[in-house]
Amino acid sequence: MSSTKAVLIIGGSGFVGTHLALKLRESYKVFATYHSRQISIPGVTFLPMNVTNQNWVKRIVYTAQPDVIVYAAGSNSFELAEAEPREAERIHTGGPATASNASEIFQSKFIYLSNGYLFDGHRGNYHETDTVLPYIAIGKAKLGGENYIRGRSLNYIIVRSSPVFGRGNGRRLSNLDYLRIKLSKNERIELYGAELHAHIHVSALVGLIARLVDSGPRNKTLHYGGLTKMTDIDFARAFAKRFGFNSDLIHPGRNAPKKWSGESSIPDFSLNSTQVSESLNVKPLLLEESFDLLEKELIPSS
């Protein structure tokens, strides 16, 4: 493995981006971008960037001259995307298109992080070969990004992952941090939980991406998620029980989005990780195994 290989993480100040930067900094020359909240990680060069500004993106790519680009910008929240669908499209479709075009001169490997919202949610356990049919804004925006990368990049990997959890980056709290703080204060928590996912710890996803940075298949779409399907509410209650909090504090929140009203069952966006397991020997985890990884991060309560 060459220590001089350059990796550009677009969205490097975000939840997955910072964990990935921490993982890669010992073995690569790591550049990471931020939009409005600058952070500092020793061994990582942070650069400001607006992914919707083509000239700005080009300058950053030319500065980093990356061997590998990991596109981790934007939020996977369907709620934010439904509220601002055009913004979601600019970030998840326009952004990767601009970055991919700018990187052509360097023939960079392009790793695009996507999710399970590209599917209709009718049955779950989706394989890479299953038909995509998004009907919410975040899924449509991600599909646009995927299609562009797949059609234009000569060396790409698309990673669709289940929702990830873990501690924040020290400057911004993660969703799990907020959950843990509220539970520690014995505060009532209302969560929206009308979807099924197979949650994974962030270090598991980061480990997969790190493998793909240096090796792995070429021009493939890969799925990676956990082995335990549950709603966000059930996940929060499982977390509370595992780490000694009161799970009775967790309650269902507002109603399902209008686009999901009338559904006869809970939408299931879980992903099947068989291909990753067989081709890369990357193990999908049970929720308890992901909690084991989380336990190593947490400082025991006094």
Number of C-alpha atoms within 10 A of each C-alpha: 8 9 10 11 16 20 24 28 27 31 24 29 30 25 23 23 23 25 21 25 27 16 16 20 19 12 13 21 21 25 25 28 28 21 17 10 11 13 18 12 14 9 15 19 17 20 19 18 20 19 26 20 13 17 13 16 25 18 13 23 24 14 11 19 21 24 19 24 27 28 23 25 26 18 16 20 13 17 14 14 21 15 11 13 18 13 17 26 22 19 21 31 22 21 23 30 23 19 24 26 17 21 24 14 11 13 17 24 25 28 25 25 22 26 23 29 28 24 25 18 24 13 14 19 19 19 17 17 8 9 11 17 14 18 15 20 23 28 26 23 25 27 23 20 25 25 12 17 25 19 10 13 19 15 17 26 25 23 24 23 25 25 22 21 22 24 20 18 18 10 11 14 15 17 14 16 15 14 18 18 12 16 21 14 9 14 13 13 18 13 16 15 20 20 19 23 26 29 27 28 23 20 19 21 23 21 15 18 22 16 12 19 20 14 11 16 13 14 17 14 21 22 23 31 31 26 22 17 22 20 20 20 22 18 19 23 18 17 20 20 13 14 14 11 18 16 20 13 16 20 17 14 13 11 11 15 13 7 9 17 9 8 10 8 12 16 19 24 25 32 27 23 24 19 16 20 14 10 10 15 11 18 17 22 20 17 21 15 15 21 20 13 17 16 14 9 11 11 7 8 7 3
